[in-house]
Amino acid sequence: MSNVVDARGLSCPQPVIITVNEIKKIGQGEITVLVDTDTAKENVSRATNSQGWSVLEINPDEEGYKIRIGK
């Protein structure tokens, strides 16, 4: 089961900061990041790649996007 970061309702750079903190905390595995704007989706995706992780999938949902990342 992956960890979940709920960043909905937060403005950038907060979704990026909490995602990077979770990446550093777990080191490897999978994280599902929930965001509610296109900007947050793009910024979290870029930050994920800069940390050496990969975006596994991005799925739109009724409240925004579910971004599944992993290493």
N, C-alpha and C positions, 0 to 999 in steps of 0.2 A: 504494500500500500504506500502510495506516495504522500509526502507532506503537502499540506495545502497552505498557500499564502493568499489571504483574502485582502486584496488591495482595492476593492471596489469603493468608490466614493472618495478616494484620495487623489490629490492632484500631484503631478510630477514635480519634484523627483521622488516623492515618497514611495510609489510602487517599486521603483528601481532600487532604492535603498533597502527596503525590507526584503526584496528578492535576493539581492547580493548578500545581505546578512544571513539569510537562510542557506544560501549556497555555501558560505563560509562555515556555517554551523554544522551542516551535515557532511560536507566534503565530497560525497558521491551518492548517487541514487537518483530518485525522481522527485520532482516538485511540481505541483499543479498551482499555477498562479492565476487568480481571478482578477480581471480588470474590467473597467466599464467604458473605456474610451480608446479610440484608435491611436491616439498619441501614446498612451500608457502601453498599449500592445507593442507598438514599434520600439519604444524606449526599453522596455523589459527584454524584448528579443535581442536588441543590440547589446545590452548589458550582459545577458546570458552568454552570448558568443565571446564577449571580451573576457569573461571569467573562465573560458575553456570548456564551457558546457554547450549543449546543443538544444535547439528548439525541436522537440519531437513532433509536436502537432499544435495547431491553433484551431480551436473550434468556437464558432460564435454560439452564444446561447441567449436566452431571453434578457439577461442582465448585462451582456457585454461579451467577453471572451474568456475561454478557458485555455490557458497556455500550458502545455505539458513540456517540461524541460528535463534533461537528464545528463548524467555523466557516468 
